[in-house]
Amino acid sequence: MESDTKMTSDNSGSKTQLITSTLTLNALDWEKNLKVKCRVIQPCNNIHEETVIILDVPVKTPTVEIRRPLEGDNAVLECSARDLPSGEVSVTFLTNTGHQFPEVTYVDLPRGQSTLITRFTIPTSHQKKEHSFKCKVQQSPSRDWQSGFTGNIFGEPSVELLMVPNTGKTDQTLVCYGTGLNPTITWKPTSVETAKTVMQAADGRVKVSSQIIVRQLKWNEGEEYTCQVTDQRKSVEKSISVCTASEPITPLINLEKPRLAAAKRGSEQITATCSVEAAPNTKVSWVLNGNVKEGSTSQPVDKPGSKTQVITSTLTLKASEWEKHQNVQCLVKQPCSSEHQETVNILDVPVKTPTVQIRRSLADVLKGDYAVLECSARDLPSGEVSVTFLTNTGHQFPEVTYVDLPRGQSTLITRFTIPASHQKKEYSFTCKVQQSPSKHWPSGFTGNIFGESSVELSVVPRNPDSEAQTLQCYGTGFNPNITWLAGSKEKNAVAQETTMQADGRVKVSSYVTVPLDEWREGVVYTCKINDFSTVWKSISDCKVGEHLAQPPQQYLWGPSFTVMKSDGHAPVTCLVIAHKVKDFTITWRVENRVTSQGVIPESPRNHNNGSQSVQSVLMLSKQLWDKYDVSCEVKHRCINKAQYVNISKIRDPKRPTVQVFKPSDSDFSDSHDSTLLCLITGFYPADISVHWGLNGRKLPASRWNNSPLGSHSSGREFSMHSALTLPESEREHGAFSCIVEHQSSSNPIISTVDSIHASVINSVPSVELMKARDELVCLVDDYSPSAINITWLLDGVKVPHKHTTRPAKGPDGKFSVKSQLHVLASEWAPGSKYTCLVQHVTGSYTQNISKEEIIEQNIYYNENLSDAIVEDTAEETWNMACAFIALFLLSLIYGCSVTLVKVNTARPARPFHSRDFR
């Protein structure tokens, strides 16, 4: 790089010359180059060079600090730097507002020197409290190192006054610290300094200290000492005394009121004690109901490791005096402090009436403390109370417990062990909580906790789907234990629970589960309670089953004589209906002797109502049945007593009366089926067989319908009826028989009717005309059906007649009728002819008579025949039969008895005779 070179003069006395060369560059260009080299070339010689570093690099980062020198001018600052690089640097001072003072110091540090101290006097214009200062050491426009700011060295002065801790038994040392630009310390009252220090703080402010010693007596008297710090014509101060130097001490006051126990023991003098932990020189006094009383105060005792002392004051009064006061107050006055007090009520008033209970604790019982009682009280007032235990006989146990309840605690539990001498069944117990001789609260009495044990045993309702039965046992006593027995073998319980009852007796519950089959077999389970004595109860299915409330229904009936006639055997049937028939056994006895021969058992049957039934049949020979009594004995497996029903063959049977009633003519004439009715009455026993026959042939059972049996009021006669249907589509002819088989007759009892259709089959009437005294009689006979018309004619002219009877039905079903015409012989002209005209469904028929033809003849005539007698007896008989059936059905429905009386309204006719007309 080219430079400006100037030749200088020759160096005198030497063969050399002085040459100066300069290189001028922009400052920024110099910063870009680390070093510069000057090269010298001499003629006839080698090249020589000299190199310098433009900006040295520091070995480590320089540190710059600003401070004030402790001596000299107060407004001088020092900028101290270390670890600087060699070479030229500049030093400038600045304010916290960014102002840079124009005074700049340039220093060229030789190689090997890395420290620098530069001083600067702060102009008066900047000696203000709002300014702080720093300095900057600069190597180049882009490389500098700065100090931190000073503190506010021209700020307000400050003061700090401290008390050197001591035991309180020696003189007190006070130390005052002042901080500012150049602070000084003054004491009030004037005191001799025992030590003084001046030091420079890191922020540039000066801190001075001054120490004085105050005599212990003056210090404890509370004299105040002031430290005043003056700086830059300003002063600040602080004061201290024994009261302000120490932290306030809150006294600890423990006030023990008069003890109830002492009063109960009959002591005349009772003392209240107030123990206080407080500052030295504390005074203690007493206040009773607003009146100050001096007590007896002990010598204060220093508490080790503390600035407090313990003072004890007592106030002693007679017991009667204490009772007069509601509260007592301990008043504490410390030096440099206000008064403190502690008040206790001699007798606190409860917020609400306390409740006292006596009980046994289940936890005690489970631990083995069986004879321990607890007296539990709540809502008690604070203060001292006593707890005593008593028996139901009034005996008070000498053990008395005294408890002082702190404020806020209103509950109390006291325990007491019952002496062995009182662990007897005749004793029960109570407890009493007493606050004063006139105020106490008793509990109720326990139960008879040492009394006899009790046991309850029951069956737990079973789920229908379960295959097991659960039994539950409760034992109550002092300390009952449960043992289960299945028969004579011990059985383990599946669950057990122990509870404490309100009366103090322990209740133990235990459960066992037994297989259902074993339960139903009747195994006896026993729950045994072991306590002072042993009690037990037993249970089994037999004792609790439903069968006890629902005895079985039992029915017994003998053999049907028709069965006996058919095969010669006599089956006797016993029917049992119960909830579970398999729990019952059926035993047969013949003439009171048990028999199992010929017994035919049947399987049980289930019914919709939840019941079951079972039948047992005893097959006897006819000879045994005829001769002996038979009984069916039904016995439940759980009941010793059996249930009997006896039966035997009837020895005095009653023969039935059998009557058959034909249908009326109107029934035959209508276009519907008609009925033959057979009445069977007055028979005994009830076993009977009824069927119908026609001309000796048995008719199908579908043709007839037999009614239920009806019993007369005596129970020794039965009645029934059987109805045979006669189809309208075909008319059967012949003899219809109602055939009855009954024990009273070795042969069937038969009632037969014949020609039942004769009254409705067309039959030509037989007409006969006869002359009686003063009248003519026209007899019409052997005709059917009954409808007929008779007219009288005289010489062909209709004449009124005396009377015509109603048709009368004969046994053969044919009808006959009579018509009478009154004729006087004096009025009958010779040659005149009377005619009887008979009109019937079969035709018209006439009979004539004239006076000349009359001859004496015998006429057969029913002497009792009259209009009242010749009514339609067949229809009347049918109606009577229907009435009988209606009454019979009513007797079945309402259970009443019916007596049917038959009234004969007609008697069978006999042939007419001629004497009837004489």
Secondary structure, DSSP 8 states (H G I E B T S, - for coil): ---EEEEEEE-TTSS-EEEEEE----HHHHHH-SEEEEEEE-TTS-EEEEEEESS---SS--EEEEE--SSS-TTEEEEEEES--SEEEEEEEEETTS-B-S--EEEEE-TT---EEEEEE--GGG-STT--EEEEEEEETTEEEE------TTS--EEEEEE----SSS-EEEEEEEEESS-EEEEES----SEEEEEE-TTS-EEEEEEEEE-HHHHHTT--EEEEEEETTEEEEEEE-HHHHS-----EEEEE---HHHHHTT-SEEEEEEEEEE-TT-EEEEEETTEEE--EE---EE-TTSS-EEEEEEEEEEHHHHHH-SEEEEEEE-TTS-EEEEEEESS---SS--EEEEE--HHHHHHT-TTEEEEEEES--SEEEEEEEEETTS-B-S--EEEEE-TT---EEEEEE--GGG-STT--EEEEEEEETTEEEE------TTS--EEEEEE----TT-SEEEEEEEEEESS-EEEEEETTEEE--SEEEEEE-TTS-EEEEEEEEEEHHHHHTT--EEEEEESSSEEEEEE-HHHH-GGGTS--EEEEE---HHHHHHHSEEEEEEEEEES-GGGEEEEEEETTEEE-TTEEE---EE-TTS-EEEEEEEEEEHHHHHH--EEEEEEETT-SS-EEEEE---SS-B--EEEEE---HHHHHSSS-EEEEEEEEEEBSS-EEEEEEETTEE--GGGEEE---EE-TTSS-EEEEEEEEE-SS----SEEEEEEEETT-SS-EEEEEE-TTGGGS-B--EEEEEEETTEEEEEEEEEBSS-EEEEEEETTEE---SEE---EE-TTS-EEEEEEEE--GGG--TT-EEEEEEEETTEEEEEEEEGGG------B--TT--TTTSS-HHHHHHHHHHHHHHHHHHHHHH-----------------B-GGGG-
